[in-house]
């Protein structure tokens, strides 16, 4: 989930400010009947430079690259074997970099259908000095784990132009 505001700075060049929300969950029920739940989340705030590589009246193609802090990069382990529940969490500021291409088809002068494909590096190291071992096994130590949302993405969205 996210949104952005784009500012034209020169012909064919724009600056984009984007705020997104990443969230992932998983669980381990190998120690039945109790579950261990894992949650990772982050809020990247990215500044990107966009270049219009192909601009026509009804469509355009942009390429972009950007970077910024990944705020509230958080990892949480929730143990359901205790009552009340026990959770272990850590939060840091991670890093975010992305680059890709965007196509846009104008549905009207103020609305368009856009699609983006991108590659991103988005991670933050949590539990830097933690000595806790899950399941009592050193190979499951929490020390120096990463919250990592790196990979590839594809998006389709409606865009509204306000103030142009």
C-alpha positions in Angstrom: 0.0 0.0 0.0 1.3 3.5 -0.8 1.0 6.8 -2.6 3.2 9.4 -4.2 3.3 13.1 -5.2 5.2 14.0 -8.4 6.6 17.4 -9.1 7.8 18.4 -12.6 11.2 20.1 -12.4 12.2 20.5 -16.1 10.8 19.3 -19.4 10.9 15.4 -19.3 12.2 15.4 -15.7 10.2 15.0 -12.5 10.8 14.4 -8.8 8.6 11.9 -7.0 8.0 11.6 -3.2 6.6 8.2 -2.3 5.5 6.7 1.0 4.6 3.0 1.1 3.8 0.3 3.7 5.3 -3.2 3.6 3.9 -5.9 5.9 4.5 -9.7 6.0 3.5 -12.4 8.4 4.3 -16.1 8.9 4.2 -18.7 11.6 5.9 -21.8 12.8 3.7 -24.4 14.3 6.3 -27.2 14.6 6.1 -27.0 18.4 2.3 -27.8 18.3 0.0 -27.0 19.9 1.7 -23.6 20.4 2.5 -21.3 17.5 5.3 -18.8 17.0 4.2 -15.9 14.8 6.6 -13.7 12.9 5.7 -10.2 11.6 7.9 -7.9 9.5 6.9 -4.4 8.5 8.5 -1.2 7.2 7.5 2.2 5.8 9.9 3.4 3.1 10.0 7.1 2.2 11.6 7.3 -1.2 12.7 10.3 -3.4 12.9 9.2 -7.1 14.0 11.0 -10.2 11.7 10.2 -13.2 12.7 10.8 -16.9 10.1 10.7 -19.7 11.8 8.5 -22.2 8.7 8.4 -24.6 6.0 11.0 -24.4 2.9 11.1 -26.5 -0.6 12.7 -26.1 -2.3 9.4 -25.0 0.6 7.5 -23.5 4.1 7.9 -22.1 7.0 5.7 -20.8 9.1 6.8 -17.9 12.3 5.4 -16.3 13.2 6.1 -12.7 15.6 5.5 -9.9 15.3 6.5 -6.2 16.4 6.0 -2.7 15.5 6.8 0.9 15.2 5.6 4.4 13.0 2.6 5.3 11.4 4.0 8.4 10.0 1.8 11.2 11.7 -1.4 9.9 10.3 -3.7 12.5 10.5 -7.4 13.3 8.2 -9.0 15.9 8.2 -12.6 17.2 5.0 -13.5 19.1 5.0 -16.6 21.3 1.5 -17.9 21.9 2.7 -20.5 24.4 2.5 -17.9 27.3 -0.6 -16.3 28.7 -0.5 -13.4 28.5 1.3 -13.6 25.1 5.0 -12.8 24.9 6.5 -10.8 22.1 10.1 -9.9 21.2 10.5 -6.9 18.8 13.2 -4.7 17.4 12.9 -1.6 15.2 15.5 0.2 13.1 15.8 2.5 10.1 16.7 0.5 7.0 17.7 1.5 3.5 15.6 1.5 0.3 16.8 1.7 -3.3 14.8 1.1 -6.5 14.9 1.5 -10.3 12.5 0.6 -13.0 10.1 1.7 -15.8 6.6 3.0 -15.9 4.0 3.1 -18.6 1.0 5.4 -18.6 -2.2 5.5 -20.7 -4.3 8.6 -20.5 -8.0 7.8 -19.9 -8.9 11.5 -19.9 -6.8 14.7 -19.5 -6.8 14.3 -15.6 -6.8 10.4 -15.2 -4.6 7.7 -16.4 -4.0 4.0 -16.0 -0.4 3.3 -15.1 1.8 0.3 -14.6 5.3 0.0 -13.1 7.9 -2.7 -13.0 10.9 -2.3 -10.7 13.7 -3.9 -8.8 14.4 -2.9 -5.2 16.8 -3.4 -2.4 15.0 -2.8 0.9 16.4 -4.1 4.2 17.3 -3.3 7.7 19.3 -5.3 10.2 17.5 -6.0 13.5 18.6 -7.6 16.8 22.2 -6.6 16.4 23.3 -7.6 19.9 20.6 -10.1 20.8 21.8 -13.4 22.1 18.4 -15.2 22.2 18.2 -18.6 20.4 14.8 -19.7 19.2 14.2 -23.4 20.1 17.4 -23.4 22.2 19.5 -24.1 19.0 22.4 -21.7 18.1 21.6 -21.9 14.4 18.3 -20.1 15.2 20.0 -17.2 17.0 18.3 -13.8 16.5 21.5 -11.9 16.3 22.0 -9.9 13.1 18.8 -10.9 11.3 17.4 -8.8 8.4 14.0 -7.5 7.6 14.3 -7.8 3.8 11.7 -6.7 1.3 14.1 -6.8 -1.6 13.1 -8.2 -5.0 11.0 -7.3 -8.0 7.6 -5.7 -8.2 4.9 -4.9 -10.7 2.0 -2.5 -10.0 -1.1 -1.3 -11.8 -2.9 1.8 -10.6 -5.1 4.7 -11.5 -3.5 8.2 -11.4 -5.2 11.5 -10.9 -3.5 14.8 -12.0 -4.3 17.7 -9.7 -3.1 21.2 -10.4 -1.7 20.6 -13.9 
